[in-house]
Amino acid sequence: MLELCYALEFIEGAATKLGEYSADFLPQHISEALHAFDAVGIHHYIDASMFSMGDPNRFKFIDFAMEEFPPPR
């Protein structure tokens, strides 16, 4: 996993907050992505925004840290 990651891209469409959805109502590809985040130690994503959530080939998550979270030891 990269220690620091930064990407810049224009994403068309309206953002939807992840926290607005129950895990039971997320599309399978979104649930799989969240499990992948958990597997690599990314656990704070409830306030992330999603774009194109209905399209498994185009969906995007964006999230900006508002405070620093030290890595687990």
PQR file of N, CA, C, O and H, with PARSE charges and radii, in Angstrom:
ATOM      1  N   MET A   1       0.847  -1.179   0.000 -0.4000 1.5000
ATOM      2  CA  MET A   1       0.000   0.000   0.000 -0.0000 2.0000
ATOM      3  C   MET A   1       0.892   1.241   0.000  0.5500 1.7000
ATOM      4  O   MET A   1       1.930   1.278   0.661 -0.5500 1.4000
ATOM      5  N   LEU A   2       0.472   2.239  -0.744 -0.4000 1.5000
ATOM      6  CA  LEU A   2       1.215   3.480  -0.780 -0.0000 2.0000
ATOM      7  C   LEU A   2       1.055   4.230   0.532  0.5500 1.7000
ATOM      8  O   LEU A   2      -0.027   4.261   1.118 -0.5500 1.4000
ATOM      9  H   LEU A   2      -0.371   2.209  -1.281  0.4000 1.0000
ATOM     10  N   GLU A   3       2.150   4.835   0.988 -0.4000 1.5000
ATOM     11  CA  GLU A   3       2.052   5.604   2.222 -0.0000 2.0000
ATOM     12  C   GLU A   3       1.268   6.891   2.007  0.5500 1.7000
ATOM     13  O   GLU A   3       0.510   7.319   2.877 -0.5500 1.4000
ATOM     14  H   GLU A   3       3.030   4.810   0.512  0.4000 1.0000
ATOM     15  N   LEU A   4       1.454   7.499   0.853 -0.4000 1.5000
ATOM     16  CA  LEU A   4       0.727   8.724   0.512 -0.0000 2.0000
ATOM     17  C   LEU A   4       0.129   8.536  -0.876  0.5500 1.7000
ATOM     18  O   LEU A   4       0.776   7.984  -1.766 -0.5500 1.4000
ATOM     19  H   LEU A   4       2.070   7.152   0.146  0.4000 1.0000
ATOM     20  N   CYS A   5      -1.086   8.987  -1.055 -0.4000 1.5000
ATOM     21  CA  CYS A   5      -1.745   8.822  -2.340 -0.0000 2.0000
ATOM     22  C   CYS A   5      -2.474  10.114  -2.673  0.5500 1.7000
ATOM     23  O   CYS A   5      -3.190  10.659  -1.833 -0.5500 1.4000
ATOM     24  H   CYS A   5      -1.611   9.435  -0.332  0.4000 1.0000
ATOM     25  N   TYR A   6      -2.296  10.605  -3.887 -0.4000 1.5000
ATOM     26  CA  TYR A   6      -2.956  11.829  -4.304 -0.0000 2.0000
ATOM     27  C   TYR A   6      -3.299  11.690  -5.779  0.5500 1.7000
ATOM     28  O   TYR A   6      -2.443  11.313  -6.580 -0.5500 1.4000
ATOM     29  H   TYR A   6      -1.714  10.163  -4.569  0.4000 1.0000
ATOM     30  N   ALA A   7      -4.508  11.982  -6.137 -0.4000 1.5000
ATOM     31  CA  ALA A   7      -4.931  11.940  -7.535 -0.0000 2.0000
ATOM     32  C   ALA A   7      -5.819  13.136  -7.800  0.5500 1.7000
ATOM     33  O   ALA A   7      -6.574  13.566  -6.928 -0.5500 1.4000
ATOM     34  H   ALA A   7      -5.203  12.288  -5.487  0.4000 1.0000
ATOM     35  N   LEU A   8      -5.730  13.669  -8.997 -0.4000 1.5000
ATOM     36  CA  LEU A   8      -6.554  14.787  -9.397 -0.0000 2.0000
ATOM     37  C   LEU A   8      -7.278  14.401 -10.676  0.5500 1.7000
ATOM     38  O   LEU A   8      -6.657  13.979 -11.651 -0.5500 1.4000
ATOM     39  H   LEU A   8      -5.118  13.320  -9.706  0.4000 1.0000
ATOM     40  N   GLU A   9      -8.606  14.550 -10.662 -0.4000 1.5000
ATOM     41  CA  GLU A   9      -9.417  14.137 -11.797 -0.0000 2.0000
ATOM     42  C   GLU A   9     -10.740  14.894 -11.728  0.5500 1.7000
ATOM     43  O   GLU A   9     -11.273  15.110 -10.640 -0.5500 1.4000
ATOM     44  H   GLU A   9      -9.110  14.893  -9.870  0.4000 1.0000
ATOM     45  N   PHE A  10     -11.269  15.293 -12.870 -0.4000 1.5000
ATOM     46  CA  PHE A  10     -12.600  15.879 -12.920 -0.0000 2.0000
ATOM     47  C   PHE A  10     -13.604  14.733 -12.993  0.5500 1.7000
ATOM     48  O   PHE A  10     -13.499  13.865 -13.859 -0.5500 1.4000
ATOM     49  H   PHE A  10     -10.836  15.117 -13.754  0.4000 1.0000
ATOM     50  N   ILE A  11     -14.570  14.731 -12.089 -0.4000 1.5000
ATOM     51  CA  ILE A  11     -15.577  13.678 -12.051 -0.0000 2.0000
ATOM     52  C   ILE A  11     -16.938  14.320 -12.288  0.5500 1.7000
ATOM     53  O   ILE A  11     -17.374  15.176 -11.518 -0.5500 1.4000
ATOM     54  H   ILE A  11     -14.655  15.437 -11.386  0.4000 1.0000
ATOM     55  N   GLU A  12     -17.595  13.905 -13.347 -0.4000 1.5000
ATOM     56  CA  GLU A  12     -18.923  14.449 -13.645 -0.0000 2.0000
ATOM     57  C   GLU A  12     -19.978  13.804 -12.753  0.5500 1.7000
ATOM     58  O   GLU A  12     -19.817  12.673 -12.295 -0.5500 1.4000
ATOM     59  H   GLU A  12     -17.240  13.210 -13.973  0.4000 1.0000
ATOM     60  N   GLY A  13     -21.053  14.538 -12.518 -0.4000 1.5000
ATOM     61  CA  GLY A  13     -22.173  13.991 -11.766 -0.0000 2.0000
ATOM     62  C   GLY A  13     -22.249  14.551 -10.365  0.5500 1.7000
ATOM     63  O   GLY A  13     -21.400  15.331  -9.934 -0.5500 1.4000
ATOM     64  H   GLY A  13     -21.184  15.457 -12.891  0.4000 1.0000
ATOM     65  N   ALA A  14     -23.278  14.137  -9.671 -0.4000 1.5000
ATOM     66  CA  ALA A  14     -23.515  14.592  -8.302 -0.0000 2.0000
ATOM     67  C   ALA A  14     -22.961  13.570  -7.309  0.5500 1.7000
ATOM     68  O   ALA A  14     -23.053  12.359  -7.513 -0.5500 1.4000
ATOM     69  H   ALA A  14     -23.968  13.503 -10.021  0.4000 1.0000
ATOM     70  N   ALA A  15     -22.396  14.087  -6.253 -0.4000 1.5000
ATOM     71  CA  ALA A  15     -21.850  13.227  -5.201 -0.0000 2.0000
ATOM     72  C   ALA A  15     -22.954  12.774  -4.258  0.5500 1.7000
ATOM     73  O   ALA A  15     -23.915  13.503  -4.010 -0.5500 1.4000
ATOM     74  H   ALA A  15     -22.321  15.071  -6.088  0.4000 1.0000
ATOM     75  N   THR A  16     -22.807  11.577  -3.743 -0.4000 1.5000
ATOM     76  CA  THR A  16     -23.692  11.020  -2.724 -0.0000 2.0000
ATOM     77  C   THR A  16     -22.820  10.595  -1.556  0.5500 1.7000
ATOM     78  O   THR A  16     -21.817   9.908  -1.751 -0.5500 1.4000
ATOM     79  H   THR A  16     -22.026  10.985  -3.944  0.4000 1.0000
ATOM     80  N   LYS A  17     -23.186  10.992  -0.348 -0.4000 1.5000
ATOM     81  CA  LYS A  17     -22.415  10.604   0.828 -0.0000 2.0000
ATOM     82  C   LYS A  17     -22.630   9.126   1.139  0.5500 1.7000
ATOM     83  O   LYS A  17     -23.765   8.652   1.163 -0.5500 1.4000
ATOM     84  H   LYS A  17     -24.001  11.549  -0.190  0.4000 1.0000
ATOM     85  N   LEU A  18     -21.562   8.416   1.371 -0.4000 1.5000
ATOM     86  CA  LEU A  18     -21.624   6.996   1.698 -0.0000 2.0000
ATOM     87  C   LEU A  18     -22.451   6.754   2.952  0.5500 1.7000
ATOM     88  O   LEU A  18     -23.207   5.785   3.019 -0.5500 1.4000
ATOM     89  H   LEU A  18     -20.640   8.801   1.351  0.4000 1.0000
ATOM     90  N   GLY A  19     -22.315   7.623   3.941 -0.4000 1.5000
ATOM     91  CA  GLY A  19     -23.018   7.458   5.206 -0.0000 2.0000
ATOM     92  C   GLY A  19     -24.532   7.509   5.095  0.5500 1.7000
ATOM     93  O   GLY A  19     -25.229   7.141   6.040 -0.5500 1.4000
ATOM     94  H   GLY A  19     -21.701   8.411   3.887  0.4000 1.0000
ATOM     95  N   GLU A  20     -25.058   7.958   3.954 -0.4000 1.5000
ATOM     96  CA  GLU A  20     -26.507   8.021   3.763 -0.0000 2.0000
ATOM     97  C   GLU A  20     -27.102   6.647   3.476  0.5500 1.7000
ATOM     98  O   GLU A  20     -28.323   6.492   3.471 -0.5500 1.4000
ATOM     99  H   GLU A  20     -24.491   8.257   3.186  0.4000 1.0000
ATOM    100  N   TYR A  21     -26.256   5.651   3.238 -0.4000 1.5000
ATOM    101  CA  TYR A  21     -26.730   4.323   2.850 -0.0000 2.0000
ATOM    102  C   TYR A  21     -26.401   3.293   3.912  0.5500 1.7000
ATOM    103  O   TYR A  21     -25.323   3.319   4.504 -0.5500 1.4000
ATOM    104  H   TYR A  21     -25.264   5.777   3.242  0.4000 1.0000
ATOM    105  N   SER A  22     -27.324   2.397   4.146 -0.4000 1.5000
ATOM    106  CA  SER A  22     -27.071   1.241   4.993 -0.0000 2.0000
ATOM    107  C   SER A  22     -26.256   0.246   4.173  0.5500 1.7000
ATOM    108  O   SER A  22     -26.418   0.171   2.955 -0.5500 1.4000
ATOM    109  H   SER A  22     -28.200   2.376   3.664  0.4000 1.0000
ATOM    110  N   ALA A  23     -25.404  -0.500   4.811 -0.4000 1.5000
ATOM    111  CA  ALA A  23     -24.595  -1.500   4.115 -0.0000 2.0000
ATOM    112  C   ALA A  23     -25.468  -2.498   3.358  0.5500 1.7000
ATOM    113  O   ALA A  23     -25.038  -3.064   2.353 -0.5500 1.4000
ATOM    114  H   ALA A  23     -25.272  -0.439   5.800  0.4000 1.0000
ATOM    115  N   ASP A  24     -26.691  -2.716   3.838 -0.4000 1.5000
ATOM    116  CA  ASP A  24     -27.602  -3.660   3.188 -0.0000 2.0000
ATOM    117  C   ASP A  24     -28.130  -3.150   1.850  0.5500 1.7000
ATOM    118  O   ASP A  24     -28.634  -3.933   1.045 -0.5500 1.4000
ATOM    119  H   ASP A  24     -27.040  -2.256   4.654  0.4000 1.0000
ATOM    120  N   PHE A  25     -28.019  -1.840   1.608 -0.4000 1.5000
ATOM    121  CA  PHE A  25     -28.582  -1.250   0.395 -0.0000 2.0000
ATOM    122  C   PHE A  25     -27.533  -0.789  -0.606  0.5500 1.7000
ATOM    123  O   PHE A  25     -27.869  -0.154  -1.606 -0.5500 1.4000
ATOM    124  H   PHE A  25     -27.610  -1.204   2.262  0.4000 1.0000
ATOM    125  N   LEU A  26     -26.270  -1.099  -0.350 -0.4000 1.5000
ATOM    126  CA  LEU A  26     -25.208  -0.723  -1.280 -0.0000 2.0000
ATOM    127  C   LEU A  26     -25.091  -1.755  -2.391  0.5500 1.7000
ATOM    128  O   LEU A  26     -25.269  -2.948  -2.148 -0.5500 1.4000
ATOM    129  H   LEU A  26     -25.997  -1.614   0.462  0.4000 1.0000
ATOM    130  N   PRO A  27     -24.795  -1.310  -3.607 -0.5600 1.5000
ATOM    131  CA  PRO A  27     -24.540  -2.275  -4.677  0.2800 2.0000
ATOM    132  C   PRO A  27     -23.347  -3.167  -4.317  0.5500 1.7000
ATOM    133  O   PRO A  27     -22.466  -2.758  -3.561 -0.5500 1.4000
ATOM    134  N   GLN A  28     -23.326  -4.362  -4.850 -0.4000 1.5000
ATOM    135  CA  GLN A  28     -22.284  -5.330  -4.509 -0.0000 2.0000
ATOM    136  C   GLN A  28     -20.879  -4.797  -4.786  0.5500 1.7000
ATOM    137  O   GLN A  28     -19.966  -5.028  -3.994 -0.5500 1.4000
ATOM    138  H   GLN A  28     -24.042  -4.695  -5.464  0.4000 1.0000
ATOM    139  N   HIS A  29     -20.695  -4.088  -5.899 -0.4000 1.5000
ATOM    140  CA  HIS A  29     -19.347  -3.592  -6.224 -0.0000 2.0000
ATOM    141  C   HIS A  29     -18.875  -2.548  -5.214  0.5500 1.7000
ATOM    142  O   HIS A  29     -17.675  -2.434  -4.964 -0.5500 1.4000
ATOM    143  H   HIS A  29     -21.436  -3.900  -6.543  0.4000 1.0000
ATOM    144  N   ILE A  30     -19.798  -1.785  -4.630 -0.4000 1.5000
ATOM    145  CA  ILE A  30     -19.423  -0.819  -3.594 -0.0000 2.0000
ATOM    146  C   ILE A  30     -19.053  -1.565  -2.314  0.5500 1.7000
ATOM    147  O   ILE A  30     -18.048  -1.240  -1.682 -0.5500 1.4000
ATOM    148  H   ILE A  30     -20.773  -1.877  -4.832  0.4000 1.0000
ATOM    149  N   SER A  31     -19.840  -2.548  -1.927 -0.4000 1.5000
ATOM    150  CA  SER A  31     -19.532  -3.355  -0.735 -0.0000 2.0000
ATOM    151  C   SER A  31     -18.182  -4.039  -0.876  0.5500 1.7000
ATOM    152  O   SER A  31     -17.405  -4.083   0.078 -0.5500 1.4000
ATOM    153  H   SER A  31     -20.656  -2.813  -2.440  0.4000 1.0000
ATOM    154  N   GLU A  32     -17.898  -4.570  -2.050 -0.4000 1.5000
ATOM    155  CA  GLU A  32     -16.608  -5.228  -2.282 -0.0000 2.0000
ATOM    156  C   GLU A  32     -15.449  -4.242  -2.157  0.5500 1.7000
ATOM    157  O   GLU A  32     -14.399  -4.585  -1.614 -0.5500 1.4000
ATOM    158  H   GLU A  32     -18.529  -4.534  -2.825  0.4000 1.0000
ATOM    159  N   ALA A  33     -15.634  -3.022  -2.653 -0.4000 1.5000
ATOM    160  CA  ALA A  33     -14.590  -2.002  -2.534 -0.0000 2.0000
ATOM    161  C   ALA A  33     -14.346  -1.656  -1.062  0.5500 1.7000
ATOM    162  O   ALA A  33     -13.198  -1.501  -0.647 -0.5500 1.4000
ATOM    163  H   ALA A  33     -16.487  -2.743  -3.094  0.4000 1.0000
ATOM    164  N   LEU A  34     -15.410  -1.534  -0.276 -0.4000 1.5000
ATOM    165  CA  LEU A  34     -15.253  -1.225   1.148 -0.0000 2.0000
ATOM    166  C   LEU A  34     -14.552  -2.350   1.886  0.5500 1.7000
ATOM    167  O   LEU A  34     -13.739  -2.090   2.773 -0.5500 1.4000
ATOM    168  H   LEU A  34     -16.343  -1.660  -0.613  0.4000 1.0000
ATOM    169  N   HIS A  35     -14.849  -3.594   1.538 -0.4000 1.5000
ATOM    170  CA  HIS A  35     -14.138  -4.733   2.146 -0.0000 2.0000
ATOM    171  C   HIS A  35     -12.659  -4.694   1.774  0.5500 1.7000
ATOM    172  O   HIS A  35     -11.803  -5.027   2.594 -0.5500 1.4000
ATOM    173  H   HIS A  35     -15.509  -3.805   0.818  0.4000 1.0000
ATOM    174  N   ALA A  36     -12.354  -4.287   0.538 -0.4000 1.5000
ATOM    175  CA  ALA A  36     -10.955  -4.166   0.117 -0.0000 2.0000
ATOM    176  C   ALA A  36     -10.248  -3.071   0.917  0.5500 1.7000
ATOM    177  O   ALA A  36      -9.091  -3.235   1.304 -0.5500 1.4000
ATOM    178  H   ALA A  36     -13.049  -4.017  -0.128  0.4000 1.0000
ATOM    179  N   PHE A  37     -10.940  -1.949   1.166 -0.4000 1.5000
ATOM    180  CA  PHE A  37     -10.357  -0.902   2.006 -0.0000 2.0000
ATOM    181  C   PHE A  37     -10.040  -1.462   3.391  0.5500 1.7000
ATOM    182  O   PHE A  37      -8.936  -1.275   3.902 -0.5500 1.4000
ATOM    183  H   PHE A  37     -11.880  -1.815   0.851  0.4000 1.0000
ATOM    184  N   ASP A  38     -11.003  -2.145   3.992 -0.4000 1.5000
ATOM    185  CA  ASP A  38     -10.788  -2.728   5.317 -0.0000 2.0000
ATOM    186  C   ASP A  38      -9.596  -3.677   5.324  0.5500 1.7000
ATOM    187  O   ASP A  38      -8.813  -3.689   6.274 -0.5500 1.4000
ATOM    188  H   ASP A  38     -11.900  -2.297   3.576  0.4000 1.0000
ATOM    189  N   ALA A  39      -9.458  -4.466   4.275 -0.4000 1.5000
ATOM    190  CA  ALA A  39      -8.385  -5.457   4.205 -0.0000 2.0000
ATOM    191  C   ALA A  39      -6.996  -4.820   4.212  0.5500 1.7000
ATOM    192  O   ALA A  39      -6.035  -5.436   4.673 -0.5500 1.4000
ATOM    193  H   ALA A  39     -10.094  -4.457   3.503  0.4000 1.0000
ATOM    194  N   VAL A  40      -6.887  -3.597   3.706 -0.4000 1.5000
ATOM    195  CA  VAL A  40      -5.583  -2.921   3.693 -0.0000 2.0000
ATOM    196  C   VAL A  40      -5.456  -1.887   4.810  0.5500 1.7000
ATOM    197  O   VAL A  40      -4.512  -1.098   4.821 -0.5500 1.4000
ATOM    198  H   VAL A  40      -7.668  -3.097   3.332  0.4000 1.0000
ATOM    199  N   GLY A  41      -6.397  -1.888   5.744 -0.4000 1.5000
ATOM    200  CA  GLY A  41      -6.286  -1.037   6.920 -0.0000 2.0000
ATOM    201  C   GLY A  41      -6.949   0.319   6.821  0.5500 1.7000
ATOM    202  O   GLY A  41      -6.727   1.175   7.678 -0.5500 1.4000
ATOM    203  H   GLY A  41      -7.165  -2.529   5.736  0.4000 1.0000
ATOM    204  N   ILE A  42      -7.765   0.541   5.788 -0.4000 1.5000
ATOM    205  CA  ILE A  42      -8.498   1.801   5.667 -0.0000 2.0000
ATOM    206  C   ILE A  42      -9.874   1.575   6.264  0.5500 1.7000
ATOM    207  O   ILE A  42     -10.699   0.861   5.694 -0.5500 1.4000
ATOM    208  H   ILE A  42      -7.945  -0.154   5.092  0.4000 1.0000
ATOM    209  N   HIS A  43     -10.120   2.192   7.423 -0.4000 1.5000
ATOM    210  CA  HIS A  43     -11.358   1.925   8.154 -0.0000 2.0000
ATOM    211  C   HIS A  43     -12.247   3.160   8.317  0.5500 1.7000
ATOM    212  O   HIS A  43     -13.412   3.035   8.696 -0.5500 1.4000
ATOM    213  H   HIS A  43      -9.451   2.772   7.886  0.4000 1.0000
ATOM    214  N   HIS A  44     -11.717   4.332   8.038 -0.4000 1.5000
ATOM    215  CA  HIS A  44     -12.507   5.559   8.230 -0.0000 2.0000
ATOM    216  C   HIS A  44     -12.923   6.089   6.861  0.5500 1.7000
ATOM    217  O   HIS A  44     -12.179   6.836   6.226 -0.5500 1.4000
ATOM    218  H   HIS A  44     -10.771   4.433   7.730  0.4000 1.0000
ATOM    219  N   TYR A  45     -14.107   5.702   6.415 -0.4000 1.5000
ATOM    220  CA  TYR A  45     -14.593   6.144   5.108 -0.0000 2.0000
ATOM    221  C   TYR A  45     -16.084   6.473   5.124  0.5500 1.7000
ATOM    222  O   TYR A  45     -16.675   6.692   4.066 -0.5500 1.4000
ATOM    223  H   TYR A  45     -14.711   5.095   6.931  0.4000 1.0000
ATOM    224  N   ILE A  46     -16.694   6.512   6.290 -0.4000 1.5000
ATOM    225  CA  ILE A  46     -18.139   6.721   6.378 -0.0000 2.0000
ATOM    226  C   ILE A  46     -18.555   8.085   5.823  0.5500 1.7000
ATOM    227  O   ILE A  46     -19.685   8.242   5.362 -0.5500 1.4000
ATOM    228  H   ILE A  46     -16.214   6.334   7.149  0.4000 1.0000
ATOM    229  N   ASP A  47     -17.655   9.076   5.861 -0.4000 1.5000
ATOM    230  CA  ASP A  47     -17.988  10.406   5.352 -0.0000 2.0000
ATOM    231  C   ASP A  47     -17.531  10.611   3.906  0.5500 1.7000
ATOM    232  O   ASP A  47     -17.601  11.725   3.387 -0.5500 1.4000
ATOM    233  H   ASP A  47     -16.736   8.949   6.236  0.4000 1.0000
ATOM    234  N   ALA A  48     -17.065   9.547   3.257 -0.4000 1.5000
ATOM    235  CA  ALA A  48     -16.633   9.649   1.860 -0.0000 2.0000
ATOM    236  C   ALA A  48     -17.824   9.944   0.949  0.5500 1.7000
ATOM    237  O   ALA A  48     -18.967   9.625   1.276 -0.5500 1.4000
ATOM    238  H   ALA A  48     -17.008   8.643   3.679  0.4000 1.0000
ATOM    239  N   SER A  49     -17.538  10.547  -0.178 -0.4000 1.5000
ATOM    240  CA  SER A  49     -18.552  10.778  -1.200 -0.0000 2.0000
ATOM    241  C   SER A  49     -18.348   9.794  -2.337  0.5500 1.7000
ATOM    242  O   SER A  49     -17.226   9.367  -2.607 -0.5500 1.4000
ATOM    243  H   SER A  49     -16.609  10.806  -0.443  0.4000 1.0000
ATOM    244  N   MET A  50     -19.441   9.438  -3.001 -0.4000 1.5000
ATOM    245  CA  MET A  50     -19.383   8.496  -4.123 -0.0000 2.0000
ATOM    246  C   MET A  50     -19.939   9.167  -5.367  0.5500 1.7000
ATOM    247  O   MET A  50     -20.865   9.974  -5.296 -0.5500 1.4000
ATOM    248  H   MET A  50     -20.353   9.785  -2.782  0.4000 1.0000
ATOM    249  N   PHE A  51     -19.366   8.825  -6.491 -0.4000 1.5000
ATOM    250  CA  PHE A  51     -19.849   9.249  -7.801 -0.0000 2.0000
ATOM    251  C   PHE A  51     -20.093   8.004  -8.636  0.5500 1.7000
ATOM    252  O   PHE A  51     -19.368   7.018  -8.505 -0.5500 1.4000
ATOM    253  H   PHE A  51     -18.614   8.169  -6.549  0.4000 1.0000
ATOM    254  N   SER A  52     -21.091   8.038  -9.478 -0.4000 1.5000
ATOM    255  CA  SER A  52     -21.415   6.927 -10.396 -0.0000 2.0000
ATOM    256  C   SER A  52     -21.540   5.602  -9.660  0.5500 1.7000
ATOM    257  O   SER A  52     -21.036   4.577 -10.118 -0.5500 1.4000
ATOM    258  H   SER A  52     -21.680   8.839  -9.584  0.4000 1.0000
ATOM    259  N   MET A  53     -22.219   5.628  -8.511 -0.4000 1.5000
ATOM    260  CA  MET A  53     -22.270   4.420  -7.682 -0.0000 2.0000
ATOM    261  C   MET A  53     -23.010   3.266  -8.349  0.5500 1.7000
ATOM    262  O   MET A  53     -22.815   2.116  -7.956 -0.5500 1.4000
ATOM    263  H   MET A  53     -22.629   6.461  -8.139  0.4000 1.0000
ATOM    264  N   GLY A  54     -23.839   3.531  -9.333 -0.4000 1.5000
ATOM    265  CA  GLY A  54     -24.553   2.461 -10.016 -0.0000 2.0000
ATOM    266  C   GLY A  54     -23.764   1.807 -11.140  0.5500 1.7000
ATOM    267  O   GLY A  54     -24.227   0.831 -11.729 -0.5500 1.4000
ATOM    268  H   GLY A  54     -23.997   4.466  -9.653  0.4000 1.0000
ATOM    269  N   ASP A  55     -22.594   2.321 -11.446 -0.4000 1.5000
ATOM    270  CA  ASP A  55     -21.788   1.801 -12.548 -0.0000 2.0000
ATOM    271  C   ASP A  55     -20.511   1.157 -12.006  0.5500 1.7000
ATOM    272  O   ASP A  55     -19.599   1.868 -11.585 -0.5500 1.4000
ATOM    273  H   ASP A  55     -22.218   3.115 -10.968  0.4000 1.0000
ATOM    274  N   PRO A  56     -20.432  -0.168 -12.010 -0.5600 1.5000
ATOM    275  CA  PRO A  56     -19.263  -0.853 -11.446  0.2800 2.0000
ATOM    276  C   PRO A  56     -17.947  -0.504 -12.134  0.5500 1.7000
ATOM    277  O   PRO A  56     -16.880  -0.714 -11.556 -0.5500 1.4000
ATOM    278  N   ASN A  57     -18.001   0.021 -13.353 -0.4000 1.5000
ATOM    279  CA  ASN A  57     -16.773   0.340 -14.082 -0.0000 2.0000
ATOM    280  C   ASN A  57     -16.345   1.796 -13.943  0.5500 1.7000
ATOM    281  O   ASN A  57     -15.233   2.150 -14.335 -0.5500 1.4000
ATOM    282  H   ASN A  57     -18.867   0.191 -13.822  0.4000 1.0000
ATOM    283  N   ARG A  58     -17.212   2.649 -13.390 -0.4000 1.5000
ATOM    284  CA  ARG A  58     -16.892   4.075 -13.324 -0.0000 2.0000
ATOM    285  C   ARG A  58     -16.982   4.677 -11.927  0.5500 1.7000
ATOM    286  O   ARG A  58     -16.618   5.839 -11.749 -0.5500 1.4000
ATOM    287  H   ARG A  58     -18.116   2.362 -13.072  0.4000 1.0000
ATOM    288  N   PHE A  59     -17.452   3.933 -10.931 -0.4000 1.5000
ATOM    289  CA  PHE A  59     -17.677   4.553  -9.625 -0.0000 2.0000
ATOM    290  C   PHE A  59     -16.362   5.039  -9.008  0.5500 1.7000
ATOM    291  O   PHE A  59     -15.293   4.477  -9.245 -0.5500 1.4000
ATOM    292  H   PHE A  59     -17.748   2.989 -11.076  0.4000 1.0000
ATOM    293  N   LYS A  60     -16.479   6.085  -8.223 -0.4000 1.5000
ATOM    294  CA  LYS A  60     -15.334   6.696  -7.542 -0.0000 2.0000
ATOM    295  C   LYS A  60     -15.716   7.045  -6.125  0.5500 1.7000
ATOM    296  O   LYS A  60     -16.862   7.401  -5.848 -0.5500 1.4000
ATOM    297  H   LYS A  60     -17.348   6.542  -8.031  0.4000 1.0000
ATOM    298  N   PHE A  61     -14.748   6.941  -5.222 -0.4000 1.5000
ATOM    299  CA  PHE A  61     -14.878   7.445  -3.861 -0.0000 2.0000
ATOM    300  C   PHE A  61     -13.962   8.647  -3.745  0.5500 1.7000
ATOM    301  O   PHE A  61     -12.868   8.649  -4.309 -0.5500 1.4000
ATOM    302  H   PHE A  61     -13.818   6.652  -5.447  0.4000 1.0000
ATOM    303  N   ILE A  62     -14.392   9.664  -3.025 -0.4000 1.5000
ATOM    304  CA  ILE A  62     -13.484  10.741  -2.653 -0.0000 2.0000
ATOM    305  C   ILE A  62     -13.649  10.980  -1.159  0.5500 1.7000
ATOM    306  O   ILE A  62     -14.739  10.829  -0.607 -0.5500 1.4000
ATOM    307  H   ILE A  62     -15.281   9.663  -2.567  0.4000 1.0000
ATOM    308  N   ASP A  63     -12.559  11.351  -0.523 -0.4000 1.5000
ATOM    309  CA  ASP A  63     -12.590  11.617   0.913 -0.0000 2.0000
ATOM    310  C   ASP A  63     -11.406  12.512   1.244  0.5500 1.7000
ATOM    311  O   ASP A  63     -10.315  12.342   0.701 -0.5500 1.4000
ATOM    312  H   ASP A  63     -11.674  11.473  -0.971  0.4000 1.0000
ATOM    313  N   PHE A  64     -11.626  13.446   2.119 -0.4000 1.5000
ATOM    314  CA  PHE A  64     -10.573  14.347   2.562 -0.0000 2.0000
ATOM    315  C   PHE A  64     -10.457  14.231   4.073  0.5500 1.7000
ATOM    316  O   PHE A  64     -11.447  14.387   4.788 -0.5500 1.4000
ATOM    317  H   PHE A  64     -12.513  13.584   2.561  0.4000 1.0000
ATOM    318  N   ALA A  65      -9.255  13.956   4.561 -0.4000 1.5000
ATOM    319  CA  ALA A  65      -9.037  13.864   6.002 -0.0000 2.0000
ATOM    320  C   ALA A  65      -9.167  15.242   6.628  0.5500 1.7000
ATOM    321  O   ALA A  65      -8.589  16.212   6.136 -0.5500 1.4000
ATOM    322  H   ALA A  65      -8.451  13.829   3.981  0.4000 1.0000
ATOM    323  N   MET A  66      -9.910  15.326   7.690 -0.4000 1.5000
ATOM    324  CA  MET A  66     -10.075  16.579   8.410 -0.0000 2.0000
ATOM    325  C   MET A  66      -9.203  16.621   9.655  0.5500 1.7000
ATOM    326  O   MET A  66      -9.068  17.663  10.296 -0.5500 1.4000
ATOM    327  H   MET A  66     -10.379  14.539   8.090  0.4000 1.0000
ATOM    328  N   GLU A  67      -8.623  15.498   9.984 -0.4000 1.5000
ATOM    329  CA  GLU A  67      -7.674  15.409  11.079 -0.0000 2.0000
ATOM    330  C   GLU A  67      -6.714  14.274  10.759  0.5500 1.7000
ATOM    331  O   GLU A  67      -7.001  13.421   9.918 -0.5500 1.4000
ATOM    332  H   GLU A  67      -8.732  14.652   9.463  0.4000 1.0000
ATOM    333  N   GLU A  68      -5.581  14.273  11.432 -0.4000 1.5000
ATOM    334  CA  GLU A  68      -4.585  13.247  11.157 -0.0000 2.0000
ATOM    335  C   GLU A  68      -4.871  12.012  11.995  0.5500 1.7000
ATOM    336  O   GLU A  68      -5.087  12.100  13.204 -0.5500 1.4000
ATOM    337  H   GLU A  68      -5.348  14.966  12.115  0.4000 1.0000
ATOM    338  N   PHE A  69      -4.870  10.866  11.339 -0.4000 1.5000
ATOM    339  CA  PHE A  69      -5.030   9.586  12.032 -0.0000 2.0000
ATOM    340  C   PHE A  69      -3.717   8.846  11.958  0.5500 1.7000
ATOM    341  O   PHE A  69      -3.300   8.452  10.869 -0.5500 1.4000
ATOM    342  H   PHE A  69      -4.694  10.795  10.357  0.4000 1.0000
ATOM    343  N   PRO A  70      -3.045   8.642  13.086 -0.5600 1.5000
ATOM    344  CA  PRO A  70      -1.765   7.923  13.048  0.2800 2.0000
ATOM    345  C   PRO A  70      -1.982   6.474  12.608  0.5500 1.7000
ATOM    346  O   PRO A  70      -3.007   5.870  12.921 -0.5500 1.4000
ATOM    347  N   PRO A  71      -1.008   5.925  11.881 -0.5600 1.5000
ATOM    348  CA  PRO A  71      -1.150   4.531  11.458  0.2800 2.0000
ATOM    349  C   PRO A  71      -1.107   3.597  12.653  0.5500 1.7000
ATOM    350  O   PRO A  71      -0.408   3.876  13.628 -0.5500 1.4000
ATOM    351  N   PRO A  72      -1.851   2.477  12.596 -0.5600 1.5000
ATOM    352  CA  PRO A  72      -1.802   1.515  13.706  0.2800 2.0000
ATOM    353  C   PRO A  72      -0.425   0.881  13.782  0.5500 1.7000
ATOM    354  O   PRO A  72       0.260   0.726  12.771 -0.5500 1.4000
ATOM    355  N   ARG A  73      -0.038   0.524  14.971 -0.4000 1.5000
ATOM    356  CA  ARG A  73       1.294  -0.109  15.168 -0.0000 2.0000
ATOM    357  C   ARG A  73       1.120  -1.557  15.512  0.5500 1.7000
ATOM    358  O   ARG A  73       2.105  -2.266  15.716 -0.5500 1.4000
ATOM    359  H   ARG A  73      -0.594   0.650  15.792  0.4000 1.0000
TER
END
